[in-house]
Every structure is written in C-alpha cells, then in structure tokens.
Amino acid sequence: MALSRPTLVLTAFLVAGVDRARATDLPLAINVDPAANDRTGDPLRTAFQKTMSAVNALYYQRAQANGLATLGADGRLPSSQIPAGAAFSQSISVGAGAENAIDLITSAPTNGTWITHGSLKAEPILGPFNGVAQDLTRAGLARWYTASGNSDTGEYANLFNMHVTGGYPTAWQGRSAYRARSTVINGGRMYVVKPGTRGGTSAASGGPTGTTPGVDIADGSVIWRYEPNMQAANGGKTNFALMTYADTNASATWGAAIDTQISNGTNRINVNSVEIDLNNYRLDYGARAPGGSANALQIFMGGPRRSSAALAISAYDTPSDAANSVNGITLCCDRLVSDNSILDLTHAQTGIRLGGVYSGYQITGTGWNVNPVGVLTAAGAVMTAGFRLAPFTVSTLYACVPASVGTMAYVTDATSPAYDAVVTTGGGTKLSPVFCDGTAWRYR
C-alpha cells in the first residue's frame, strides 16, 4: 500500500526527569531563526533537548524497541505507538495519482480523519448493506468514529454548533444610509429597499408607511416597498449546507445519502435515520399568522421542468417477517418520555393538512381519488365491502354548518328517530344515520 509522503505531527512531549519523558499538553516545537544567525531561535542545546524528549517519550512509553514509531498498514500511527496521555492528532494526505492508496473496506480503522484526492476506498465496512471488500466508491474526505460510551452518555461523531445573533430587520432611522436590499421595521411593518434600486439616505423623520404591496414609498432618496410577509430577501443563516450540481454528463446523483443499519440482536432500541427537532419559544406560528414560518422540514421544488415528487417513500424489499408492517407515514406512537420514544401526534388539531390549489386531484389512490374541491370519487370502481359511516353520539356530532353540507354520519344513542326530523337529544339505544343540510342534522 503506497502512500505519498504522509506528514505526521506529534505534539505534547516534554522531558520529565533524567531518564524518562512524559507527555503533557505543551507542544514540542523547535524555534528556528527566521534569518540565518539572527539569534532569535532556540539555542542548540535547547533544540537537542526537545529532540531527545520526543525520542525518549516514544521509546519509554509505547514505542518500538529502537525508539522509532512506525506507521501502520493504513498509513497512520498505531494507537499502541502513542505515548499515554499525549495530546495527539494526525491526518493522512494522499497526493493525486495515488489510486487506492488508503482502503477503509477490509478492516475497521482507528478513530481519525483521512483527506485524499478521491482515492479513498470508503464503502461501508459494517453491516450487511454492503459486504466486506466491495470496491464501489471513492471519497475525498472520510471520518471514522467509534461510539463506546456508557448508556448515560450521548455521543456525536460530528457536532456543528451555530449561534445566530443578527440578521433581523432593524428599526427605521432618519438620516441614515440604506443600501440595496436593506430591510427595516417601521410602525410594526416591514419594508425593503425596492429591488433594482441602489438605496440612498432616509428622510429626517417619518419613515416608510403604507400596506399596499408593489407600490413605491419615497423616503428621502430611498425607495421602499412594503413586505407583507415580514420576510427578508437575503441574510438567511445556515449551520450546515450541502450544494450539489449534476452537470450534463452526470450519473445518478444524491445531494445527501443517509444509511442506517440495525444489527442482529434481541435488544429493542430506538433507531432513527434522521431526527429533526424544532423547539419554538418565540411567537405563535399558526397557519395564518403573519410573518415567517416555523417548519421542522421544508422542501422546495423549482426549475422549468417537472420533478417526480417532493417526497418519495418506498422500500428495498419485503421484510422476511411474516407479520411485517411497513408504513409510509405514521402519525402516532408513544408519548415522549425519558426513553426517547415519539410524541403522540394525535393530540394535534390536524393530522395531515393539504393547502393550495390543485389542477388534478388532492389525493390519488388506487381506484379512488379526492378531487380539488374535496369530493371523494370512486373512478368507476365498485365498492365490494360497503361504505361505513362514522359513529357519533348526538352530543359529539360535529357542527352542521355550510362547510359540512351533504355529509353523513350515524348516531349510536338515538331515542325516537323519524325521517327528516331534526336531531336534538340523545341518550337512547337506537342506531340511525343522520344527514347535514348545512343548518341542522336530520335523521335518515
């Protein structure tokens, strides 16, 4: 396995005593004169002391018998060669042309980071998804981390923290310079410098007013436009971004791929390929609330051509378990408790909400669909099991209002139902279908 001159950086070795060295948190750097003989570098004695400190640390702690630490088969310093307690890091950089120089398939590596020019074999080495020694991928950067902490310890292989402290439009100020795309708040409303203009200087007092979108609002030499959605045109902050461009001759392309496998075993654990948490402590973001939006997952689709789906859910194959159950989308499950189970979404006001205007159907099923105005049609299919109405007691019937006209249900506690009579009180034992005429429920 050929490596192109890996650079190994050792830190934290210092002489401790006469015959042995120990590792500390101090770097072992020999200061060299910037210019020849300018007397700013380490004296020769000090330089050799630092050199011997490193040699002694390797020799007396965990190094080879001759005092030299050799690289392992993967081109990295084996953990057995690292002095105990040393502050130590390493990376391997492989130059162009060193094809297949590092192989992460045939054996599990030690924790660390590999940086290459696309020559790193990085197919998953654990689990049945891909067998050992399958040479299918290359990578430019790979990280390996083994989580082995106790059950009371959470572990992250990679953690990106971001603290956003600015970006929201500031209050309008007089005699102030505003550049292109600037946004301000005035009178509780948001205004943006008119697109295509270069901004200017605001007037001494007043500021932009008005609530008509698309109308120019003069303010000194600045032209504003009212922004009803309280959304700044630019300035979004992103903690982690993946940008992918599939060019003309690109093969199958993924912007991101997440693969999670569950090993054989008898312990039932919570496993999620992706967890998205959104905790709102600011304002109410109801469906019709003014201002921005708060979404746990937002998917945009664009471009002049049609795409297949904003969200596609499928399965690799059929589970071998005879009692298998695979759900595309589930809104249910256990209430959130200390064991990290899932919050029951059935407490929400709406399980699934479809908004917008549809040119074809709101929902398309096999043999049935829901048209743009909410009418369920059977598309010519014959119902073989009958149509079952929803059961209610008289007191729990939903309100019969114009939006519910034409709907039917049945009550389980009718007293003396008579055709077309208004449903008033329950408490009986009879079953009866009921019909909403837009004003009142009537027996059928």
N, C-alpha and C positions, 0 to 999 in steps of 0.2 A: 504494500500500500504506500504509494508515493505522496509525500506532502511537499509543497513548495515553500520551504523556509518558514516554518511557523515561528512566531515571536512569542516567547514565554516571558511573562512579567511576574517576578516574585516581589512581595512586599513583606514588611514586618519582621525582619530578622535583626537582632541586636545581641552583642556579646553580653553574657551574664555569667560572671565568674571567670576563672582562669582556663578551665579545661572544657567547659561546655557552653553552648549557646542556647538561648531560648527564644521563642517567637513572641513579639509584642506588637502593639499597634503602630509602631513607628516605622516609616518607610526606610528602606536601605538604599539610599541614593548617593552616589559618589559625585560630589560637586566638581565639575571640570571648568577651568578658566575659559571664559568667552574668547579671550585673545591669549596668544602664547606668552607665558611668563608674566601675566599681569597680577599675580599673587592674590587672586580672588577665589581660587578653588581650594579644595581640601589639600592639606599637606600630604606628602607621600605616605607618611606613617598612618595618618587617618584613613587614607584610601585603602591601604592594605588591611587595616583593622576591619573595615567594613567588608572587604572581600573575604577575609578569613571567618568573619562572623557568619556570613551566608553559608560558606562551606561547612563550618562546624555545625550549624543548625541542621543542615541536611544530613551530615554524617552521623551525629549523635542522636538525632530524633528518630527519623524513619527512612533514611536514605539507603541507597545501595552500599555495599561494603566498602567500595572505593571512594565514597563521599560524593558520587555523581548521581543525580536523579535523571533517569532516562524516561523518555516519552513512551506511552503505551501504544498498543496497536492502532488505537483510534487517533493517534497524534496528540494526545493530551497527557498531562502529568497525572499519573495514577494517584488516587487518594492515599494509598499506602506510602507514597513518597512525600506527602505534605507534612511538615512539622506540626505537631499537636498544638492547637490554639493559634495557628498562624492566620493572619488576615490575608486571604489569598484569593485571587481571581485569575482566570485565564480564558482566552478565546483563541480559536484557530482561524486564520485567514488563508484561504486557498486561492492561488492565482488562477487566471484564465488558462485553459488548456489542461488543467489537472483533472481530467474527466474521471469520475468515480473515485476521487481521492478519499472521501470520507463516506463510510457506509453505516447508516443507523438502522439497518434492517436486520442484520444477522445477530445482533446482540443488543441488549439494553445498555445505553450509555450511562455515564455518571451525570449528575446534575451539571448543567452548564449551557453555554451558548456557542453555536457554530455559525460562522459567517463565510459564505462561499460566493463564487461566481456561477451559481447554477449547477454545481457539480455534486451537490449533497444528495445522496440517496435517502429519502425521507418518508417512504411508505410506512404506515403504522406497523409497529412491530409487536403490538399486543392485541389480544383478542382474535376472534375468528373472522373478522371482516376481511382481512387480507392475510394470507398465510405467510409464514416466515420466508424470507429470501425472494419475495416477489419484487422485481425491479421495475417499478411503474412510474415513479415520479422523481423530480429533481427540485431542489429548493435553494434559494439564495441565503436564507437565514432560518435557523431552527433552534428552538429552545427545548430543553428536556428538564422536567422537574418531577420528582417522586414525592408524593404527599404521604407522610407516615406518622403524623401527629396523633395524639390521643383524641378520643371522641369529644372532648370538651374544647378542642382547638380547631377553628376554621383555618383553612389554608388556601392561598391563591398562588397559582404559578406565575401570573402576571396581574398586577394591580395598577390601574391608572386613576389617579385622583385629580379632580379639577374643581377649582373654586371660582365661580363667576361673580365678579363684584361690580361690573359695569355693563353698559350697553343699552339700558332702557332710556327712552327719550327724556331729556331734562326739561325743566320748566322754561318757558319762553322768557327771554330777557331783552330789554330795549337797548338800542345802540350796540348790538352785538353782531359779529360776523358769523354767517351761516354758509357753509359750503354745500356743494351738490349732495343730494340725498339725505341731508340732515333732517332730523325729526325733533319736534318739540311737543310739549303738553301745554295747552292754554285753555283755561276755563273748563278743565276736566276732559278736554277733547284733544285728539292727536292730529298734528299737521305735518306734512312732509314737503320739503322743497320740491317744486314742480319738476318732474322728470324732464331732462333735456336742458334745464337751465343750470347756471353756474353758481347760484346762490347770490349772496350780497350782504348788505348791512340792514338790520331791522330798524324800525322807527323808534322814536324816543319812548313811546308809550302805546298801550292798546294791545297790539299783537294780533295775530290772525283770529278771525271769528267766522262763523257760518258752518252749516252742516250739510251742504249740497256737494256730493262728490263730483269731481271733474270740473269745478268752477275755480278760476284763478282768484287768489286772495292776495291783494297787494299789501305789502308791509315794508315801508322804506323801499330799498332796492331789491327786496326778496319777494319772490312769487311763491305762495304756498298753495297746497291742495289739501282739502280735508280728507283724512284717512279714517273711515267709519269703523274699520275692524281693529283699530289700535295695534296694528302690526307694522313694525319697522321693516323697510325694504331690505336692509342689509344688517350686518352686525351679529348674525347668529353665532353662537359659541358651540363648538363641538369637542367633546372629550376624545373620541376615537373615530377616525374616518377612514374608510376604505374606498378608493377610487379605482374603477376598472374600466378599461376601454377595449372592446372587442373590435379589432380592425378588420379590413376587408377579407383577409385570408385566415382569420382566427378560427380555431376549432371550438369545441364545446367549452364554454367559459362560465365560471362561477365568480361572483363578486365576493362571496364568502362561503365556506363549507364548514359545517359543524358535524362531527361524527362522534357519537357517544355509544359505547357498548357496555352491556351488563354481563358480567361473567357468570358462570355456573355457580350455584350456591344455594343455601337454604335460608339465608337471612333476607327478609324483605326490607328493602331500603327505599328511600325517596330518591329517584333519579330523574333529572330534567336536563334535556339537551340545552335549553335556554330558559333562563328565568329573567323576567323583566319586572322591575319594581318601580312604581310611580307613587310617591307619597306627597300629597298636596296639603300644604299648610297655609296657603295664601288666600285665595278667593274661591267662590263657587263658580265652577266651570260647567254650568248646565248647558243643555243643547242650544239654548237661545241666549245664553249670557253674552254680553258684549265683550269685545277684547279678544285675546288669544285663546288657544285651545290647550288642553292638557290630555295627552293621549299616551297610553302605555306603549302602543305600537302604531306607527303611522306609515302607510305605504302609498307612495306616489307612482303613477304611471304616466309617461309622456311620450313625445315623439309623434311624427306624422303617420306612423303605421300602427295597426292594431297589435296588441300583445295577447298572449293566450289567457293569462289570468293574473290578477294581483296577488292571489294566494292559491297555490295548488297543493292539495294534500293527497298523498297516495301511499301505498305500501310496497315494499320489495317483493313480498310473497305472503302466502297464507301461513299463519303460525301452525306448528305441528300439534299444539294442544287442541284436543277435540272440542273443548269448551271455550275456544278462543272468542275474544270480543275486542274488535278494533274500532274505535270511534274516531271519526274525522275531527269533530269539535265536541268537547264536553264542557257544559256549564253546570257544574255540580260539585260534588266531592265533599270532603270533610272540612269542618270549620278550622281556621288557623289556630293552632295551639303550639306548645313548646316543641313538638316533634316535627315542625316544619311542614305539616300537611297543608292542603289547599283550602282557602277560604271558600265557603259555600256561596256561589254567585246567585242562588235562587232568591236571596233577600233583595236583590236589586229591583228597581222599578221596571226595567225592560231587559229580557234575556238577550234577544237579538233585535237590533233596530236597523231597518233599511230606510235610508233617506235619499232624496234626489228624484229625478225624473227618468224613467226607463222607456226606451223606444220599443222594446220587445216584451220581456216579462220580468217581474220582480224575482220570481223563483221558477226554475225549470226542473222538473223531476221526470221520472220515468213513467209516462202515461198520464201525467198531470202537470199543471203549472199554475202560477198566480200571475194574472195579467197586471198591467201598470196601475189599474185602479183598485187592485186588491181582490179581484174576483177569482175564486178557485174554479178552474175548468179541468175537465177530465180528458180532453183531447180525443174524444171518441172512445175512450176505454170504458168497458163495462165493469161496474163495481160488483165483485163476487161475494163480499162479506158484509154488505150493507153499510149505511152511513150512521155513525153513532154520535148522538148529540151529547154535549157536555152537561153533567148533572150539577144542579144547584138546589139549595133550599130557597124558599121565597125571599128570605131576608138577605141572602148573599148574591142574588141576581145582580149583574152589573147594570148600570144606569141605562135605561132605554131613552136614548137621545137621537137626534137626526143622524149622527155619525154611525149609529148602530142599527138603523132601519134595515129590515129584511133578515136580520139574524134570528136564529132559533136556538133553543136550549130545552132542557126539561127540568121540572122541579120534582123533588122527592117527597114533599110534605104538603101536597095539595089537600084541601078539605072537600069541597064540592065543585070540581071543575066543570064548567059549561062552555061550550064552543063560543069563542069570541068574547067571552066575559073578561073583564079586566082582572088581572091577578092582584089581589090585595093582601091577604094574610095567609100564612102557612100554619104549621102545627099539626097537619093531618098526616095520613099514611098513604095517600094515593100518589101514583106517578102520573105526570101529564106533560106533554110537550107545550111549550109556550113560544109566542112569536112577538117580536118587537116591531111596532108600526111607526116608530120614531118618536112616539109620545108616551106610550104605556105598553106593558107586557100584556098579552092576551092569550087565553087558553086556546089550544088547538086540539 
